[in-house]
């Protein structure tokens, strides 16, 4: 762990006159301020249980502070952070790219929640493993916006109550229960901000990025559940799936379906959309 020491222009930090040599620290932030902020981020509830992402973040920031930002390539991160062998081939093993997307998402979430009052912001441009270190004021002066998470990572999604396409009134309870299970599970996906919505087609003006809606139909002793994800900006379907299960244990079916849908959406948001 780096000890936070007062910044002087003679320190071998890779920062000349307070500025990183390659622009990774365009705000010229003192080393002690960056390391203090880094420790705060890594001790937050967003990162405290994400040890691997924490190593990723600390390694890349420290490399920049030590003037080695030009060495931050996919291969080096794989070997130094993820303990890959020297034979590691990034063209075959995508672990660094996948974890980089997760790290960007985590940082976005942190700065929109626990770190929303932090003055220093750490960001990674898509496709780069070199962090950019700036203050919010500097970001605003450059027209980059005040919210770090506004770039990409944190998406808002409304979950409409699943429609009951059957005639049995008891299935309305099933639809409500499954909807509640979905909302509860989706709140655990770091890339998502969940917004309440009462029912499908209700005409409510909910400003969200995506809408999850679906329906439930009973066919004999089988349940058929359909779910669709709609991008609200252009009303296009970006994902859909149909699930069929035996109606032997209603609660088990609810749990099974909610896990399947959330697993699919987790992949959609954390891999395809970050």
C-alpha positions in Angstrom: 0.0 0.0 0.0 1.3 3.5 -0.9 1.9 5.8 2.0 0.3 9.2 1.4 3.2 11.7 1.4 3.2 15.4 0.7 3.7 16.2 -3.0 6.9 17.8 -4.1 8.1 18.4 -7.7 11.2 16.3 -7.0 9.3 13.1 -6.2 9.8 10.3 -8.7 6.0 10.1 -9.4 5.7 10.6 -13.1 4.2 14.0 -12.5 6.1 17.0 -13.7 5.0 20.3 -12.2 2.0 18.5 -10.9 0.9 17.0 -14.2 1.2 13.4 -15.6 3.5 13.1 -18.5 0.9 11.4 -20.8 -2.2 13.3 -19.7 -3.6 10.6 -17.4 -3.5 13.2 -14.7 -4.5 16.3 -16.8 -5.6 18.1 -13.7 -2.1 18.0 -12.2 -3.4 16.4 -8.9 -0.8 15.9 -6.1 0.1 12.3 -5.5 -1.0 12.4 -1.8 -4.5 13.6 -2.9 -4.8 10.8 -5.4 -3.6 8.0 -3.1 -5.9 9.3 -0.3 -8.9 9.3 -2.7 -7.9 5.8 -4.0 -7.9 4.4 -0.4 -11.4 6.0 0.2 -12.8 4.4 -3.0 -11.4 0.9 -2.2 -12.7 1.0 1.3 -16.2 1.9 0.2 -19.1 -0.6 0.3 -19.0 -0.6 -3.5 -15.5 -2.0 -3.7 -14.8 -3.5 -0.3 -15.9 -7.0 -1.4 -14.5 -6.7 -4.9 -10.9 -7.5 -4.1 -9.9 -8.4 -7.7 -11.3 -5.1 -9.1 -9.7 -3.3 -6.2 -6.3 -4.7 -7.3 -7.0 -3.7 -10.8 -7.8 -0.1 -9.8 -4.9 0.3 -7.4 -2.3 -1.2 -9.8 -3.3 1.0 -12.7 -3.4 4.2 -10.6 -0.1 3.5 -9.0 1.5 2.7 -12.3 0.4 6.2 -13.5 1.7 7.9 -10.4 5.0 6.2 -10.9 5.3 7.4 -14.5 4.7 3.9 -16.0 1.3 4.6 -17.6 2.7 3.8 -21.1 3.2 0.2 -19.9 -0.4 -0.3 -19.0 -1.3 -2.8 -21.7 -3.7 -5.8 -21.5 -0.9 -8.3 -21.2 0.7 -6.5 -18.2 -2.6 -6.2 -16.4 -3.3 -9.9 -17.0 0.0 -11.0 -15.5 0.4 -8.5 -12.7 -3.2 -8.2 -11.5 -4.8 -11.5 -12.5 -1.7 -13.7 -11.9 -1.7 -15.0 -15.5 1.3 -17.0 -16.7 3.9 -15.4 -19.1 2.2 -17.4 -21.8 -1.0 -15.4 -21.3 -2.5 -14.4 -24.7 -5.1 -11.6 -24.5 -6.4 -12.6 -27.9 -7.6 -15.9 -26.5 -8.3 -15.0 -22.8 -10.6 -11.9 -22.4 -10.4 -11.7 -18.6 -8.8 -8.2 -18.7 -11.4 -6.7 -21.1 -14.3 -8.2 -19.1 -12.9 -7.0 -15.8 -12.2 -3.6 -17.2 -15.9 -3.2 -18.2 -16.9 -4.3 -14.7 -14.4 -1.8 -13.2 -15.8 1.1 -15.2 -19.3 0.1 -14.1 -18.2 -0.1 -10.4 -16.6 3.3 -10.6 -19.7 4.8 -12.2 -21.8 3.4 -9.5 -19.5 4.6 -6.8 -19.5 8.2 -8.0 -23.2 8.3 -8.3 -23.8 7.0 -4.8 -21.1 7.0 -2.0 -18.7 9.2 -3.9 -21.2 11.7 -5.3 -19.6 14.5 -3.2 -16.0 13.4 -3.9 -14.0 16.1 -5.7 -11.5 13.7 -7.4 -12.8 11.4 -10.1 -11.1 8.3 -11.5 -12.2 7.2 -15.0 -11.2 4.8 -17.7 -11.9 5.5 -21.3 -13.4 2.5 -23.1 -10.6 0.4 -24.5 -7.9 2.0 -22.3 -6.3 0.7 -19.1 -4.8 4.1 -18.2 -7.0 5.9 -15.6 -7.7 9.6 -16.0 -7.5 11.6 -12.8 -9.4 14.9 -12.6 -11.5 17.0 -10.2 -15.2 17.5 -10.9 -14.6 21.2 -11.4 -11.9 20.4 -14.0 -14.3 18.0 -15.7 -17.0 20.7 -15.9 -14.5 23.2 -17.3 -13.7 20.8 -20.1 -17.3 20.1 -20.8 -17.1 16.5 -19.5 -20.1 16.9 -17.1 -20.4 16.8 -13.4 -21.5 13.2 -13.0 -18.9 10.5 -13.5 -21.5 7.9 -14.0 -23.3 9.7 -16.8 -20.9 8.3 -19.4 -22.2 4.8 -19.7 -22.1 2.5 -16.7 -25.2 3.2 -14.6 -28.4 2.5 -16.5 -31.9 3.1 -15.3 -34.5 0.4 -15.8 -38.2 0.3 -14.9 -39.8 -3.1 -14.2 -43.5 -3.3 -15.3 -45.8 -5.7 -13.5 -46.0 -8.9 -15.5 -49.3 -9.2 -17.4 -51.5 -12.2 -16.5 -52.7 -13.6 -19.8 -54.8 -16.3 -18.1 -58.2 -16.2 -16.6 -57.4 -17.6 -13.2 -57.3 -14.8 -10.6 -54.6 -16.6 -8.5 -52.1 -16.1 -11.3 -52.3 -12.3 -10.7 -50.7 -13.0 -7.4 -48.0 -15.1 -9.1 -47.4 -12.2 -11.5 -47.0 -9.7 -8.7 -44.7 -12.0 -6.8 -42.5 -12.7 -9.7 -42.3 -9.0 -10.5 -41.2 -8.3 -6.9 -38.6 -11.0 -7.1 -37.2 -9.5 -10.3 -37.0 -6.0 -8.8 -35.3 -7.4 -5.7 -32.7 -9.3 -7.7 -32.0 -6.5 -10.2 -31.1 -4.1 -7.4 -28.1 -6.3 -6.9 -26.8 -5.7 -10.4 -24.1 -2.9 -10.1 -24.8 -1.4 -13.6 -28.5 -0.8 -12.9 -30.6 1.8 -11.2 -34.2 0.5 -10.6 -37.2 2.8 -11.1 -40.7 1.7 -9.9 -43.5 1.3 -12.5 -46.9 0.0 -11.6 -48.1 -1.8 -14.6 -47.5 -2.5 -18.3 -49.1 0.0 -20.7 -50.1 2.3 -17.8 -49.2 5.4 -19.7 -46.9 6.6 -17.0 -44.1 8.9 -18.1 -41.1 7.3 -16.5 -37.8 8.6 -17.7 -35.6 5.5 -17.8 -33.1 4.0 -20.3 -34.8 0.6 -20.4 -38.2 -1.0 -19.6 -38.5 -4.7 -18.6 -41.9 -6.0 -19.3 -43.5 -9.5 -19.8 -46.4 -11.8 -19.5 -47.4 -15.1 -17.8 -49.7 -17.7 -19.4 -50.8 -21.0 -17.9 -51.1 -24.0 -20.3 -52.3 -27.0 -18.4 -49.7 -27.7 -15.7 -47.1 -25.6 -17.4 -46.3 -21.9 -17.1 -45.1 -19.9 -20.0 -43.3 -16.6 -19.0 -42.2 -14.1 -21.7 -39.9 -11.2 -20.9 -38.7 -8.4 -23.1 -36.2 -5.5 -22.6 -37.0 -2.3 -24.4 -34.7 0.6 -25.0 -37.0 3.6 -24.4 -35.1 6.2 -26.4 -36.0 4.5 -29.7 -38.6 1.9 -28.6 -36.6 -1.0 -29.8 -36.4 -4.5 -28.3 -32.8 -5.2 -27.3 -33.5 -8.6 -25.6 -36.3 -11.1 -25.2 -36.7 -14.6 -23.9 -39.4 -17.1 -23.2 -39.3 -19.6 -20.2 -41.5 -22.6 -19.6 -41.7 -24.4 -16.2 -43.9 -27.0 -14.5 -46.4 -25.5 -12.1 -45.4 -27.9 -9.3 -44.1 -25.3 -6.8 -45.2 -21.8 -7.4 -42.5 -20.2 -5.2 -39.7 -22.3 -6.7 -40.9 -21.3 -10.2 -40.8 -17.7 -9.2 -37.3 -18.0 -7.9 -36.1 -20.0 -10.9 -37.5 -17.6 -13.5 -36.3 -14.5 -11.7 -32.8 -15.9 -11.5 -32.8 -16.8 -15.2 -34.0 -13.4 -16.3 -31.6 -11.5 -14.0 -28.7 -13.6 -15.2 -29.5 -12.7 -18.8 -29.8 -9.0 -18.0 -26.6 -9.0 -15.9 -24.8 -10.3 -19.0 -26.5 -7.7 -21.2 -25.6 -4.7 -19.0 -22.2 -5.7 -17.7 -20.8 -7.1 -20.9 -22.6 -5.7 -23.8 -23.5 -2.2 -22.5 -20.5 -1.0 -20.5 
